[in-house]
């Protein structure tokens, strides 16, 4: 797991009036304005990332490192949306600090300063490294990176290696932790140029678990310490969390409305002989009940009403029905609706005996009786509708909307009324019949 800061040790040798030393530079994340130095940087026109290094004489070198890191860049993770919107936000949150209070001017710190920035801004697992080297002002395209910065040679390489050997042997430098030491690829000795890898001190440092890595390009060091991909910032996480929340909410809404609007299978069960509503005759004292299929005039079921021979009975239409069962639909709410050309519109969603909403248990037969003696009018066409849905039915809303479309004073055009109710209650079963005056008595067994 990455720590809150990265630390780079920069060997300093041949110092005037100062002993050879390891300069400790660290980088940590900080939002702008979190430190008073940020505000002061605005007033003084200092770069806020490097402002703290003014006290140790490394401000200009830090600016060179910031410029190099900006050129090299880091790969932005796919979900780091904020960093894709605000370019270099991964760099803007870094702050460079020095543990030392000694004046340590020198271009050899530039490579270390750049690595401190890269490691802390990236997902690198290495948070302690050693480095010495100067960074070129030029940007070069090479086989390693499209925008790379060359690492130039500096003086005193051999003395710096010896300094590390002394520190390590004295056990006062990170004990035996495995470390990388980045140096320029070449060093100068007199008028000649030599490869750093040829120095004998490198083998001694290997024994002390310090791996010297001579490099030509800044990208080489970044690759070795895996400082190639930026870390997710807090803003990235907020955006991703927000996007995930709204995506989940949207998906849940889509699934909910898909479930809500999925057609419901309404199966009519056999009553007497046919799978449709059937005639029920009950005498006044309810001692006799008979069930018959409705007689037909051609293809239209006929309900006999208003005959004096029928007034001694209560007539009704009985239903036997069943609705489907699904994983998310175990119970449905039901509405029974009557439409008559002359008698108008009536909707029932509550059981008149209990006052409770009418509900249908999935996959279980349900019986319902609609008394017709008062509802039907002689010689008119009628429609009975059974509507089901997965949430409670707002009967007040349906009544209001229906009355606005079909005023009470006007006779109802049944087809138009039924089609309109289809838009309000799309999951329904429709039964059409005709009520007529007849002298035939209600058939009682």
Secondary structure by P-SEA (a helix, b strand, c coil): ccccbbbbbbbbcccccccbbbbbbbbbbbcccccaaaaaaaaacccccccccccccaaaaaaaaaaaaaabbbbbcccaaaaaaccccccccbbbbbccccccccccaaaaaaaaaaaaacccccccccbbbbbbcbbbbcccccbbbbbbbbcaaaaaaaaaaaaaaacccccccbbbbbbccccccccbbbbcccccaaaaaaaacbbbbbbccaaaaaaaaccccccccaaaaaaaaaaaaaaaaaaaaaaaaaaaacbbbbbbccccccccbbbbbbcccccbbbbbcccccccbbbbbccccccccbbbbbbbbbbbbbcccccbbbbbbbbbbccccbbbbcccccccccccccccbbbbbbbbccccccccccbbbbbbbcccccaaaaaaaaaaaacccccccaaaaaaaaaaaacccbbbbbbbbbbbccccccc
